[in-house]
Amino acid sequence: MKISASEIRVGMLIEYKNDLWQVLKTQHVKPGKGGAFAQVEMKSVNKNTKLNERFRSSESVEKASLDEIKFNFLYADENNLYFMNPASFEQIEIKKSVIGEKSKLLTENLEVNISFYNESAISVDLPNQVSCKIESTDVALKGQTVSSSYKPATLDNGLNIQVPPFIESGDMVVIDTRNLEYIKKL
């Protein structure tokens, strides 16, 4: 789908120079002399390279059309993650590098949204919140002020996060998957 350069927004995926790019920053500039343009910083989804490009307002770019399908997480091995479509029972595998560190938050049967571009998976969106168990954490020191006394904790999946002083080893907590931060105790 063609869109004008002035409609480019942060987070959008566009097709440009035979590649798929995610828009990181965009700035609309109207100089005193000459035509207006959009200064766009993009990151390649496939190659992990960045590109700064200037599009005149009269130009149009191709917005990428993505298919988003719900899948359930099955299991992981050394390099790959395996998912199943609950409607068709079709199974797919995705490299761990697509999700990165957040792959440790995946639990059996967790429902995720997978975005496909030309039938290849480009991103996996986890639910905003997941519950995890605290494997180990330090003992809270008495006398510290509550506002700044977050302490380090290790989750049962190996991730390290910061938690409030009243959280102890063995507690169940809810974690925000977008920024890997503590939300609440269960």
Rosetta constraint file for C-alpha pairs under 8 A:
AtomPair CA 1 CA 62 HARMONIC 5.58 0.50
AtomPair CA 1 CA 63 HARMONIC 5.33 0.50
AtomPair CA 1 CA 64 HARMONIC 7.06 0.50
AtomPair CA 1 CA 65 HARMONIC 7.37 0.50
AtomPair CA 2 CA 60 HARMONIC 6.13 0.50
AtomPair CA 2 CA 61 HARMONIC 5.54 0.50
AtomPair CA 2 CA 62 HARMONIC 4.56 0.50
AtomPair CA 2 CA 63 HARMONIC 5.97 0.50
AtomPair CA 3 CA 7 HARMONIC 6.39 0.50
AtomPair CA 3 CA 8 HARMONIC 7.62 0.50
AtomPair CA 3 CA 60 HARMONIC 5.36 0.50
AtomPair CA 3 CA 61 HARMONIC 5.54 0.50
AtomPair CA 3 CA 62 HARMONIC 6.33 0.50
AtomPair CA 3 CA 63 HARMONIC 6.55 0.50
AtomPair CA 4 CA 8 HARMONIC 7.33 0.50
AtomPair CA 4 CA 57 HARMONIC 6.77 0.50
AtomPair CA 4 CA 58 HARMONIC 6.84 0.50
AtomPair CA 4 CA 59 HARMONIC 5.98 0.50
AtomPair CA 4 CA 60 HARMONIC 4.18 0.50
AtomPair CA 4 CA 61 HARMONIC 6.23 0.50
AtomPair CA 5 CA 37 HARMONIC 7.65 0.50
AtomPair CA 5 CA 38 HARMONIC 6.35 0.50
AtomPair CA 5 CA 55 HARMONIC 5.97 0.50
AtomPair CA 5 CA 56 HARMONIC 6.68 0.50
AtomPair CA 5 CA 57 HARMONIC 5.28 0.50
AtomPair CA 5 CA 58 HARMONIC 7.07 0.50
AtomPair CA 5 CA 59 HARMONIC 5.83 0.50
AtomPair CA 5 CA 60 HARMONIC 5.44 0.50
AtomPair CA 5 CA 61 HARMONIC 6.45 0.50
AtomPair CA 6 CA 28 HARMONIC 7.12 0.50
AtomPair CA 6 CA 37 HARMONIC 7.64 0.50
AtomPair CA 6 CA 38 HARMONIC 6.34 0.50
AtomPair CA 6 CA 57 HARMONIC 5.71 0.50
AtomPair CA 8 CA 12 HARMONIC 7.03 0.50
AtomPair CA 8 CA 23 HARMONIC 7.89 0.50
AtomPair CA 8 CA 26 HARMONIC 7.28 0.50
AtomPair CA 9 CA 23 HARMONIC 6.90 0.50
AtomPair CA 9 CA 25 HARMONIC 7.87 0.50
AtomPair CA 9 CA 26 HARMONIC 6.59 0.50
AtomPair CA 10 CA 22 HARMONIC 7.93 0.50
AtomPair CA 10 CA 23 HARMONIC 5.05 0.50
AtomPair CA 10 CA 24 HARMONIC 5.42 0.50
AtomPair CA 10 CA 25 HARMONIC 5.68 0.50
AtomPair CA 10 CA 26 HARMONIC 6.44 0.50
AtomPair CA 11 CA 22 HARMONIC 6.00 0.50
AtomPair CA 11 CA 23 HARMONIC 5.16 0.50
AtomPair CA 11 CA 24 HARMONIC 6.22 0.50
AtomPair CA 12 CA 22 HARMONIC 5.78 0.50
AtomPair CA 12 CA 23 HARMONIC 5.45 0.50
AtomPair CA 12 CA 63 HARMONIC 7.68 0.50
AtomPair CA 13 CA 20 HARMONIC 6.72 0.50
AtomPair CA 13 CA 21 HARMONIC 5.52 0.50
AtomPair CA 13 CA 22 HARMONIC 4.56 0.50
AtomPair CA 13 CA 23 HARMONIC 6.35 0.50
AtomPair CA 13 CA 63 HARMONIC 6.20 0.50
AtomPair CA 13 CA 64 HARMONIC 5.51 0.50
AtomPair CA 14 CA 20 HARMONIC 5.88 0.50
AtomPair CA 14 CA 21 HARMONIC 5.31 0.50
AtomPair CA 14 CA 22 HARMONIC 6.51 0.50
AtomPair CA 14 CA 23 HARMONIC 7.61 0.50
AtomPair CA 14 CA 61 HARMONIC 7.13 0.50
AtomPair CA 14 CA 62 HARMONIC 5.72 0.50
AtomPair CA 14 CA 63 HARMONIC 4.37 0.50
AtomPair CA 14 CA 64 HARMONIC 4.90 0.50
AtomPair CA 15 CA 19 HARMONIC 5.73 0.50
AtomPair CA 15 CA 20 HARMONIC 4.79 0.50
AtomPair CA 15 CA 21 HARMONIC 6.22 0.50
AtomPair CA 15 CA 61 HARMONIC 7.30 0.50
AtomPair CA 15 CA 62 HARMONIC 5.33 0.50
AtomPair CA 15 CA 63 HARMONIC 6.07 0.50
AtomPair CA 15 CA 64 HARMONIC 5.71 0.50
AtomPair CA 16 CA 20 HARMONIC 6.49 0.50
AtomPair CA 16 CA 21 HARMONIC 6.96 0.50
AtomPair CA 16 CA 61 HARMONIC 7.29 0.50
AtomPair CA 16 CA 62 HARMONIC 7.11 0.50
AtomPair CA 19 CA 44 HARMONIC 7.02 0.50
AtomPair CA 19 CA 45 HARMONIC 7.98 0.50
AtomPair CA 19 CA 46 HARMONIC 7.59 0.50
AtomPair CA 20 CA 44 HARMONIC 5.93 0.50
AtomPair CA 20 CA 45 HARMONIC 5.78 0.50
AtomPair CA 20 CA 46 HARMONIC 7.04 0.50
AtomPair CA 20 CA 64 HARMONIC 7.50 0.50
AtomPair CA 21 CA 42 HARMONIC 5.80 0.50
AtomPair CA 21 CA 43 HARMONIC 5.37 0.50
AtomPair CA 21 CA 44 HARMONIC 4.45 0.50
AtomPair CA 21 CA 45 HARMONIC 5.63 0.50
AtomPair CA 22 CA 42 HARMONIC 5.43 0.50
AtomPair CA 22 CA 43 HARMONIC 5.25 0.50
AtomPair CA 22 CA 44 HARMONIC 6.34 0.50
AtomPair CA 22 CA 45 HARMONIC 6.52 0.50
AtomPair CA 23 CA 40 HARMONIC 6.98 0.50
AtomPair CA 23 CA 41 HARMONIC 6.10 0.50
AtomPair CA 23 CA 42 HARMONIC 4.47 0.50
AtomPair CA 23 CA 43 HARMONIC 6.56 0.50
AtomPair CA 24 CA 40 HARMONIC 7.65 0.50
AtomPair CA 24 CA 41 HARMONIC 5.53 0.50
AtomPair CA 24 CA 42 HARMONIC 5.36 0.50
AtomPair CA 24 CA 43 HARMONIC 6.85 0.50
AtomPair CA 25 CA 40 HARMONIC 5.79 0.50
AtomPair CA 25 CA 41 HARMONIC 5.03 0.50
AtomPair CA 25 CA 42 HARMONIC 7.12 0.50
AtomPair CA 26 CA 38 HARMONIC 6.71 0.50
AtomPair CA 26 CA 39 HARMONIC 5.70 0.50
AtomPair CA 26 CA 40 HARMONIC 4.46 0.50
AtomPair CA 26 CA 41 HARMONIC 6.32 0.50
AtomPair CA 27 CA 38 HARMONIC 5.60 0.50
AtomPair CA 27 CA 39 HARMONIC 5.13 0.50
AtomPair CA 27 CA 40 HARMONIC 6.50 0.50
AtomPair CA 28 CA 36 HARMONIC 7.42 0.50
AtomPair CA 28 CA 37 HARMONIC 5.99 0.50
AtomPair CA 28 CA 38 HARMONIC 4.43 0.50
AtomPair CA 28 CA 39 HARMONIC 6.31 0.50
AtomPair CA 29 CA 36 HARMONIC 5.70 0.50
AtomPair CA 29 CA 37 HARMONIC 5.41 0.50
AtomPair CA 29 CA 38 HARMONIC 5.99 0.50
AtomPair CA 29 CA 39 HARMONIC 7.20 0.50
AtomPair CA 30 CA 35 HARMONIC 6.76 0.50
AtomPair CA 30 CA 36 HARMONIC 4.32 0.50
AtomPair CA 30 CA 37 HARMONIC 6.55 0.50
AtomPair CA 31 CA 35 HARMONIC 7.02 0.50
AtomPair CA 31 CA 36 HARMONIC 6.40 0.50
AtomPair CA 35 CA 56 HARMONIC 7.18 0.50
AtomPair CA 35 CA 57 HARMONIC 7.52 0.50
AtomPair CA 36 CA 56 HARMONIC 6.29 0.50
AtomPair CA 36 CA 57 HARMONIC 5.81 0.50
AtomPair CA 37 CA 54 HARMONIC 6.60 0.50
AtomPair CA 37 CA 55 HARMONIC 5.51 0.50
AtomPair CA 37 CA 56 HARMONIC 4.21 0.50
AtomPair CA 37 CA 57 HARMONIC 4.98 0.50
AtomPair CA 38 CA 54 HARMONIC 5.75 0.50
AtomPair CA 38 CA 55 HARMONIC 5.20 0.50
AtomPair CA 38 CA 56 HARMONIC 6.31 0.50
AtomPair CA 38 CA 57 HARMONIC 6.67 0.50
AtomPair CA 39 CA 52 HARMONIC 7.22 0.50
AtomPair CA 39 CA 53 HARMONIC 6.01 0.50
AtomPair CA 39 CA 54 HARMONIC 4.63 0.50
AtomPair CA 39 CA 55 HARMONIC 6.55 0.50
AtomPair CA 40 CA 52 HARMONIC 5.75 0.50
AtomPair CA 40 CA 53 HARMONIC 5.31 0.50
AtomPair CA 40 CA 54 HARMONIC 6.19 0.50
AtomPair CA 40 CA 55 HARMONIC 7.63 0.50
AtomPair CA 41 CA 50 HARMONIC 7.17 0.50
AtomPair CA 41 CA 51 HARMONIC 5.81 0.50
AtomPair CA 41 CA 52 HARMONIC 4.47 0.50
AtomPair CA 41 CA 53 HARMONIC 6.42 0.50
AtomPair CA 42 CA 50 HARMONIC 5.62 0.50
AtomPair CA 42 CA 51 HARMONIC 5.21 0.50
AtomPair CA 42 CA 52 HARMONIC 6.31 0.50
AtomPair CA 42 CA 53 HARMONIC 7.81 0.50
AtomPair CA 43 CA 48 HARMONIC 6.21 0.50
AtomPair CA 43 CA 49 HARMONIC 5.62 0.50
AtomPair CA 43 CA 50 HARMONIC 4.33 0.50
AtomPair CA 43 CA 51 HARMONIC 6.27 0.50
AtomPair CA 44 CA 48 HARMONIC 4.98 0.50
AtomPair CA 44 CA 49 HARMONIC 5.27 0.50
AtomPair CA 44 CA 50 HARMONIC 6.22 0.50
AtomPair CA 44 CA 51 HARMONIC 7.88 0.50
AtomPair CA 45 CA 122 HARMONIC 7.40 0.50
AtomPair CA 55 CA 59 HARMONIC 6.33 0.50
AtomPair CA 64 CA 117 HARMONIC 7.81 0.50
AtomPair CA 65 CA 117 HARMONIC 7.06 0.50
AtomPair CA 66 CA 115 HARMONIC 6.13 0.50
AtomPair CA 66 CA 116 HARMONIC 5.59 0.50
AtomPair CA 66 CA 117 HARMONIC 5.20 0.50
AtomPair CA 66 CA 118 HARMONIC 7.97 0.50
AtomPair CA 67 CA 115 HARMONIC 5.58 0.50
AtomPair CA 67 CA 116 HARMONIC 5.06 0.50
AtomPair CA 67 CA 117 HARMONIC 6.61 0.50
AtomPair CA 68 CA 113 HARMONIC 6.21 0.50
AtomPair CA 68 CA 114 HARMONIC 5.59 0.50
AtomPair CA 68 CA 115 HARMONIC 4.44 0.50
AtomPair CA 68 CA 116 HARMONIC 6.27 0.50
AtomPair CA 69 CA 85 HARMONIC 7.88 0.50
AtomPair CA 69 CA 113 HARMONIC 5.59 0.50
AtomPair CA 69 CA 114 HARMONIC 5.48 0.50
AtomPair CA 69 CA 115 HARMONIC 6.59 0.50
AtomPair CA 69 CA 116 HARMONIC 7.91 0.50
AtomPair CA 70 CA 85 HARMONIC 6.58 0.50
AtomPair CA 70 CA 86 HARMONIC 7.71 0.50
AtomPair CA 70 CA 111 HARMONIC 6.68 0.50
AtomPair CA 70 CA 112 HARMONIC 5.73 0.50
AtomPair CA 70 CA 113 HARMONIC 4.57 0.50
AtomPair CA 70 CA 114 HARMONIC 6.32 0.50
AtomPair CA 71 CA 83 HARMONIC 5.93 0.50
AtomPair CA 71 CA 84 HARMONIC 5.36 0.50
AtomPair CA 71 CA 85 HARMONIC 4.56 0.50
AtomPair CA 71 CA 86 HARMONIC 6.32 0.50
AtomPair CA 71 CA 111 HARMONIC 5.72 0.50
AtomPair CA 71 CA 112 HARMONIC 5.47 0.50
AtomPair CA 71 CA 113 HARMONIC 6.21 0.50
AtomPair CA 71 CA 114 HARMONIC 6.90 0.50
AtomPair CA 72 CA 83 HARMONIC 5.45 0.50
AtomPair CA 72 CA 84 HARMONIC 5.24 0.50
AtomPair CA 72 CA 85 HARMONIC 6.34 0.50
AtomPair CA 72 CA 86 HARMONIC 6.67 0.50
AtomPair CA 72 CA 108 HARMONIC 7.73 0.50
AtomPair CA 72 CA 109 HARMONIC 4.97 0.50
AtomPair CA 72 CA 110 HARMONIC 5.41 0.50
AtomPair CA 72 CA 111 HARMONIC 4.51 0.50
AtomPair CA 72 CA 112 HARMONIC 6.19 0.50
AtomPair CA 73 CA 81 HARMONIC 7.76 0.50
AtomPair CA 73 CA 82 HARMONIC 6.27 0.50
AtomPair CA 73 CA 83 HARMONIC 4.49 0.50
AtomPair CA 73 CA 84 HARMONIC 6.52 0.50
AtomPair CA 73 CA 106 HARMONIC 6.94 0.50
AtomPair CA 73 CA 107 HARMONIC 6.84 0.50
AtomPair CA 73 CA 108 HARMONIC 5.60 0.50
AtomPair CA 73 CA 109 HARMONIC 5.01 0.50
AtomPair CA 73 CA 110 HARMONIC 5.35 0.50
AtomPair CA 73 CA 111 HARMONIC 6.52 0.50
AtomPair CA 73 CA 112 HARMONIC 7.32 0.50
AtomPair CA 74 CA 81 HARMONIC 7.81 0.50
AtomPair CA 74 CA 82 HARMONIC 5.48 0.50
AtomPair CA 74 CA 83 HARMONIC 5.23 0.50
AtomPair CA 74 CA 84 HARMONIC 6.69 0.50
AtomPair CA 74 CA 107 HARMONIC 7.99 0.50
AtomPair CA 74 CA 108 HARMONIC 5.45 0.50
AtomPair CA 74 CA 109 HARMONIC 6.04 0.50
AtomPair CA 75 CA 81 HARMONIC 6.17 0.50
AtomPair CA 75 CA 82 HARMONIC 5.44 0.50
AtomPair CA 75 CA 83 HARMONIC 7.38 0.50
AtomPair CA 75 CA 108 HARMONIC 6.61 0.50
AtomPair CA 76 CA 80 HARMONIC 5.84 0.50
AtomPair CA 76 CA 81 HARMONIC 4.42 0.50
AtomPair CA 76 CA 82 HARMONIC 5.99 0.50
AtomPair CA 77 CA 81 HARMONIC 6.57 0.50
AtomPair CA 79 CA 95 HARMONIC 5.96 0.50
AtomPair CA 79 CA 96 HARMONIC 5.71 0.50
AtomPair CA 80 CA 93 HARMONIC 6.20 0.50
AtomPair CA 80 CA 94 HARMONIC 5.50 0.50
AtomPair CA 80 CA 95 HARMONIC 4.42 0.50
AtomPair CA 80 CA 96 HARMONIC 5.19 0.50
AtomPair CA 81 CA 93 HARMONIC 5.49 0.50
AtomPair CA 81 CA 94 HARMONIC 5.22 0.50
AtomPair CA 81 CA 95 HARMONIC 6.16 0.50
AtomPair CA 81 CA 96 HARMONIC 6.07 0.50
AtomPair CA 82 CA 91 HARMONIC 6.96 0.50
AtomPair CA 82 CA 92 HARMONIC 5.81 0.50
AtomPair CA 82 CA 93 HARMONIC 4.47 0.50
AtomPair CA 82 CA 94 HARMONIC 6.49 0.50
AtomPair CA 83 CA 91 HARMONIC 5.62 0.50
AtomPair CA 83 CA 92 HARMONIC 5.40 0.50
AtomPair CA 83 CA 93 HARMONIC 6.28 0.50
AtomPair CA 84 CA 89 HARMONIC 5.74 0.50
AtomPair CA 84 CA 90 HARMONIC 5.57 0.50
AtomPair CA 84 CA 91 HARMONIC 4.33 0.50
AtomPair CA 84 CA 92 HARMONIC 6.38 0.50
AtomPair CA 85 CA 89 HARMONIC 4.99 0.50
AtomPair CA 85 CA 90 HARMONIC 5.29 0.50
AtomPair CA 85 CA 91 HARMONIC 6.39 0.50
AtomPair CA 86 CA 90 HARMONIC 7.80 0.50
AtomPair CA 94 CA 98 HARMONIC 7.16 0.50
AtomPair CA 94 CA 121 HARMONIC 7.14 0.50
AtomPair CA 95 CA 99 HARMONIC 7.96 0.50
AtomPair CA 96 CA 100 HARMONIC 5.87 0.50
AtomPair CA 96 CA 103 HARMONIC 6.74 0.50
AtomPair CA 98 CA 122 HARMONIC 6.92 0.50
AtomPair CA 98 CA 123 HARMONIC 6.34 0.50
AtomPair CA 98 CA 124 HARMONIC 7.46 0.50
AtomPair CA 99 CA 103 HARMONIC 5.73 0.50
AtomPair CA 99 CA 123 HARMONIC 7.03 0.50
AtomPair CA 99 CA 124 HARMONIC 6.41 0.50
AtomPair CA 102 CA 106 HARMONIC 7.52 0.50
AtomPair CA 102 CA 177 HARMONIC 7.32 0.50
AtomPair CA 104 CA 157 HARMONIC 5.85 0.50
AtomPair CA 104 CA 158 HARMONIC 7.42 0.50
AtomPair CA 104 CA 159 HARMONIC 7.29 0.50
AtomPair CA 105 CA 130 HARMONIC 7.47 0.50
AtomPair CA 105 CA 157 HARMONIC 6.97 0.50
AtomPair CA 105 CA 177 HARMONIC 7.74 0.50
AtomPair CA 106 CA 110 HARMONIC 6.52 0.50
AtomPair CA 111 CA 126 HARMONIC 7.52 0.50
AtomPair CA 111 CA 127 HARMONIC 7.41 0.50
AtomPair CA 112 CA 124 HARMONIC 6.69 0.50
AtomPair CA 112 CA 125 HARMONIC 5.72 0.50
AtomPair CA 112 CA 126 HARMONIC 5.05 0.50
AtomPair CA 112 CA 127 HARMONIC 6.44 0.50
AtomPair CA 113 CA 124 HARMONIC 5.84 0.50
AtomPair CA 113 CA 125 HARMONIC 5.05 0.50
AtomPair CA 113 CA 126 HARMONIC 6.78 0.50
AtomPair CA 114 CA 121 HARMONIC 6.62 0.50
AtomPair CA 114 CA 122 HARMONIC 7.65 0.50
AtomPair CA 114 CA 123 HARMONIC 5.83 0.50
AtomPair CA 114 CA 124 HARMONIC 4.52 0.50
AtomPair CA 114 CA 125 HARMONIC 6.21 0.50
AtomPair CA 115 CA 121 HARMONIC 5.80 0.50
AtomPair CA 115 CA 122 HARMONIC 5.91 0.50
AtomPair CA 115 CA 123 HARMONIC 5.32 0.50
AtomPair CA 115 CA 124 HARMONIC 6.44 0.50
AtomPair CA 115 CA 125 HARMONIC 7.98 0.50
AtomPair CA 116 CA 120 HARMONIC 5.23 0.50
AtomPair CA 116 CA 121 HARMONIC 4.41 0.50
AtomPair CA 116 CA 122 HARMONIC 5.82 0.50
AtomPair CA 116 CA 123 HARMONIC 7.44 0.50
AtomPair CA 117 CA 121 HARMONIC 6.44 0.50
AtomPair CA 117 CA 122 HARMONIC 6.66 0.50
AtomPair CA 126 CA 177 HARMONIC 6.80 0.50
AtomPair CA 127 CA 177 HARMONIC 7.03 0.50
AtomPair CA 128 CA 176 HARMONIC 5.72 0.50
AtomPair CA 128 CA 177 HARMONIC 5.34 0.50
AtomPair CA 128 CA 178 HARMONIC 6.48 0.50
AtomPair CA 129 CA 174 HARMONIC 6.35 0.50
AtomPair CA 129 CA 175 HARMONIC 5.54 0.50
AtomPair CA 129 CA 176 HARMONIC 4.73 0.50
AtomPair CA 129 CA 177 HARMONIC 5.71 0.50
AtomPair CA 130 CA 174 HARMONIC 5.57 0.50
AtomPair CA 130 CA 175 HARMONIC 5.47 0.50
AtomPair CA 130 CA 176 HARMONIC 6.80 0.50
AtomPair CA 130 CA 177 HARMONIC 6.93 0.50
AtomPair CA 131 CA 172 HARMONIC 6.66 0.50
AtomPair CA 131 CA 173 HARMONIC 5.50 0.50
AtomPair CA 131 CA 174 HARMONIC 4.28 0.50
AtomPair CA 131 CA 175 HARMONIC 6.06 0.50
AtomPair CA 132 CA 155 HARMONIC 6.61 0.50
AtomPair CA 132 CA 156 HARMONIC 6.96 0.50
AtomPair CA 132 CA 157 HARMONIC 7.94 0.50
AtomPair CA 132 CA 172 HARMONIC 5.67 0.50
AtomPair CA 132 CA 173 HARMONIC 5.50 0.50
AtomPair CA 132 CA 174 HARMONIC 6.27 0.50
AtomPair CA 132 CA 175 HARMONIC 7.07 0.50
AtomPair CA 133 CA 155 HARMONIC 5.79 0.50
AtomPair CA 133 CA 156 HARMONIC 5.58 0.50
AtomPair CA 133 CA 170 HARMONIC 6.08 0.50
AtomPair CA 133 CA 171 HARMONIC 5.79 0.50
AtomPair CA 133 CA 172 HARMONIC 4.45 0.50
AtomPair CA 133 CA 173 HARMONIC 6.21 0.50
AtomPair CA 134 CA 153 HARMONIC 6.84 0.50
AtomPair CA 134 CA 154 HARMONIC 6.11 0.50
AtomPair CA 134 CA 155 HARMONIC 4.55 0.50
AtomPair CA 134 CA 156 HARMONIC 5.94 0.50
AtomPair CA 134 CA 168 HARMONIC 7.25 0.50
AtomPair CA 134 CA 169 HARMONIC 5.24 0.50
AtomPair CA 134 CA 170 HARMONIC 5.13 0.50
AtomPair CA 134 CA 171 HARMONIC 5.46 0.50
AtomPair CA 134 CA 172 HARMONIC 6.29 0.50
AtomPair CA 134 CA 173 HARMONIC 7.25 0.50
AtomPair CA 135 CA 153 HARMONIC 7.54 0.50
AtomPair CA 135 CA 154 HARMONIC 5.54 0.50
AtomPair CA 135 CA 155 HARMONIC 4.96 0.50
AtomPair CA 135 CA 156 HARMONIC 4.84 0.50
AtomPair CA 135 CA 169 HARMONIC 5.57 0.50
AtomPair CA 135 CA 170 HARMONIC 5.96 0.50
AtomPair CA 136 CA 153 HARMONIC 5.84 0.50
AtomPair CA 136 CA 154 HARMONIC 5.36 0.50
AtomPair CA 136 CA 155 HARMONIC 7.08 0.50
AtomPair CA 136 CA 168 HARMONIC 7.49 0.50
AtomPair CA 136 CA 169 HARMONIC 4.77 0.50
AtomPair CA 136 CA 170 HARMONIC 7.38 0.50
AtomPair CA 137 CA 151 HARMONIC 7.50 0.50
AtomPair CA 137 CA 152 HARMONIC 6.22 0.50
AtomPair CA 137 CA 153 HARMONIC 4.33 0.50
AtomPair CA 137 CA 154 HARMONIC 6.37 0.50
AtomPair CA 137 CA 167 HARMONIC 7.95 0.50
AtomPair CA 137 CA 168 HARMONIC 6.35 0.50
AtomPair CA 137 CA 169 HARMONIC 5.74 0.50
AtomPair CA 138 CA 151 HARMONIC 6.81 0.50
AtomPair CA 138 CA 152 HARMONIC 6.83 0.50
AtomPair CA 138 CA 153 HARMONIC 7.02 0.50
AtomPair CA 139 CA 165 HARMONIC 7.61 0.50
AtomPair CA 139 CA 168 HARMONIC 7.71 0.50
AtomPair CA 140 CA 151 HARMONIC 7.43 0.50
AtomPair CA 140 CA 165 HARMONIC 5.11 0.50
AtomPair CA 140 CA 166 HARMONIC 7.32 0.50
AtomPair CA 144 CA 148 HARMONIC 7.87 0.50
AtomPair CA 144 CA 149 HARMONIC 6.21 0.50
AtomPair CA 145 CA 149 HARMONIC 6.12 0.50
AtomPair CA 146 CA 150 HARMONIC 7.95 0.50
AtomPair CA 146 CA 164 HARMONIC 7.96 0.50
AtomPair CA 146 CA 165 HARMONIC 7.78 0.50
AtomPair CA 149 CA 164 HARMONIC 6.65 0.50
AtomPair CA 149 CA 165 HARMONIC 6.56 0.50
AtomPair CA 150 CA 162 HARMONIC 5.77 0.50
AtomPair CA 150 CA 163 HARMONIC 5.22 0.50
AtomPair CA 150 CA 164 HARMONIC 4.61 0.50
AtomPair CA 150 CA 165 HARMONIC 6.06 0.50
AtomPair CA 151 CA 162 HARMONIC 5.35 0.50
AtomPair CA 151 CA 163 HARMONIC 5.44 0.50
AtomPair CA 151 CA 164 HARMONIC 6.25 0.50
AtomPair CA 151 CA 165 HARMONIC 6.34 0.50
AtomPair CA 152 CA 160 HARMONIC 6.89 0.50
AtomPair CA 152 CA 161 HARMONIC 5.86 0.50
AtomPair CA 152 CA 162 HARMONIC 4.60 0.50
AtomPair CA 152 CA 163 HARMONIC 6.32 0.50
AtomPair CA 153 CA 160 HARMONIC 5.71 0.50
AtomPair CA 153 CA 161 HARMONIC 5.47 0.50
AtomPair CA 153 CA 162 HARMONIC 5.90 0.50
AtomPair CA 153 CA 163 HARMONIC 6.48 0.50
AtomPair CA 154 CA 158 HARMONIC 6.08 0.50
AtomPair CA 154 CA 159 HARMONIC 5.79 0.50
AtomPair CA 154 CA 160 HARMONIC 4.56 0.50
AtomPair CA 154 CA 161 HARMONIC 6.45 0.50
AtomPair CA 155 CA 159 HARMONIC 5.40 0.50
AtomPair CA 155 CA 160 HARMONIC 6.31 0.50
AtomPair CA 155 CA 161 HARMONIC 7.60 0.50
AtomPair CA 161 CA 180 HARMONIC 6.96 0.50
AtomPair CA 161 CA 181 HARMONIC 6.49 0.50
AtomPair CA 161 CA 182 HARMONIC 7.21 0.50
AtomPair CA 162 CA 181 HARMONIC 7.00 0.50
AtomPair CA 162 CA 182 HARMONIC 6.77 0.50
AtomPair CA 163 CA 167 HARMONIC 6.62 0.50
AtomPair CA 163 CA 182 HARMONIC 5.98 0.50
AtomPair CA 167 CA 171 HARMONIC 6.62 0.50
AtomPair CA 167 CA 185 HARMONIC 7.59 0.50
AtomPair CA 171 CA 185 HARMONIC 7.33 0.50
AtomPair CA 171 CA 186 HARMONIC 7.60 0.50
AtomPair CA 172 CA 185 HARMONIC 6.12 0.50
AtomPair CA 172 CA 186 HARMONIC 5.43 0.50
AtomPair CA 173 CA 182 HARMONIC 7.21 0.50
AtomPair CA 173 CA 183 HARMONIC 7.41 0.50
AtomPair CA 173 CA 184 HARMONIC 5.74 0.50
AtomPair CA 173 CA 185 HARMONIC 4.34 0.50
AtomPair CA 173 CA 186 HARMONIC 5.41 0.50
AtomPair CA 174 CA 182 HARMONIC 6.32 0.50
AtomPair CA 174 CA 183 HARMONIC 5.50 0.50
AtomPair CA 174 CA 184 HARMONIC 5.36 0.50
AtomPair CA 174 CA 185 HARMONIC 6.28 0.50
AtomPair CA 174 CA 186 HARMONIC 6.99 0.50
AtomPair CA 175 CA 180 HARMONIC 6.13 0.50
AtomPair CA 175 CA 181 HARMONIC 5.62 0.50
AtomPair CA 175 CA 182 HARMONIC 4.83 0.50
AtomPair CA 175 CA 183 HARMONIC 5.57 0.50
AtomPair CA 175 CA 184 HARMONIC 7.56 0.50
AtomPair CA 176 CA 180 HARMONIC 5.24 0.50
AtomPair CA 176 CA 181 HARMONIC 5.33 0.50
AtomPair CA 176 CA 182 HARMONIC 6.48 0.50
AtomPair CA 176 CA 183 HARMONIC 6.47 0.50
AtomPair CA 177 CA 181 HARMONIC 7.50 0.50
